[in-house]
Amino acid sequence: MWGIIPAVAREIGARPLAFSRELLPVGSRLERGVARPRALSEHLVERFLLAGATRICFVVSSGSSDVLDYYGASAGQASLSYVVQPRPAGLCDAIFRALPLIPPEDLVFVGLPDTIWFPEDGLAALRSRALSFLLFPVDRPELFDAVVTDGDGRILEIQLRHRDPASRWTWGAFKLTGAVLQELNELWRARGRRDEHIGPLVNEYIARGGVALGVRAGTAYADVGTLDGYREAMRLLGAGVSPPAAQVAIDGVRSEPPGAPAPMFATEGDAR
């Protein structure tokens, strides 16, 4: 079972970072009884491990060697692989970079490393081998990809940052087989690789007879790519909305992201 992590960002909001955003310290973990910063992407790695992933592929930009330095060859029970997106070309391009590694019969999870969501075991709700999305309620769906489903949970449309969305549910991760991933890749190529985001591509997949399911099993979601999302993530972690996940044993046993400073944004509870 695979997990794909497109780790290709180097900024938060409009502010560039001196290191990969996936290594931004968000929350903490215990190491020999001492609290240490936890890299943002570790939260997604933990969720993949809880779902049974045994292989995880990071898709990195050419300047993201710090991600490889931090994680090394393994995390928990999973072996790690790395492929490079040579230039920024969108989420679809990043995801499909991992395709040559994945056999058609294997199950695959895809998640966004700059998000934090609960419950931590939410991926277990995605039981079908069909394309299925883990959905989360959000207060401002116009800022996200709003996922519209019918009464049976079939996705009718994914509305990309729509002014008046028909749903308050967004997706945080999805599951599919290597074969379906290949189908999506072929469709993406047939459309001239113009789809940067996964939503329009899935809409076309559905229009051509494909089936995608939306599972409303998520309870809380924060996009740490924005300052408000960063603060919300810190609030969720501080509120203890879910029991702490099992610690990830990272190859190299780093206690904090290399070169990463302390969090640079004041959270809601800060006195500054």
Buried (B, 14 or more C-beta within 10 A) or exposed (E): BBBBBBBBBBEBEEEEBEBBBBBBBBBBBEBEEEEEBBBBBBBBBBBBBBBBBBBBBBBBBEEBBBBBBBBEEBBBEBEBBBBBBEEEBBBBBBBBBBBEBBEEEBBBBBBBBBBBBBBBBBBBBBEEEBBBBBBBBBEEBEBBBBBBBEEEBBBBBBBBEBEEBEBBBBBBBBBBBBBBBBBBBEBBEEEEBEBBBBBBBBBBBBEEEBEBBBBBBBBBBBBBBBBBBBBBBBBBBEEEBBEEBEEBEBBEEBEBBBEBEEBEBEBEEEEE
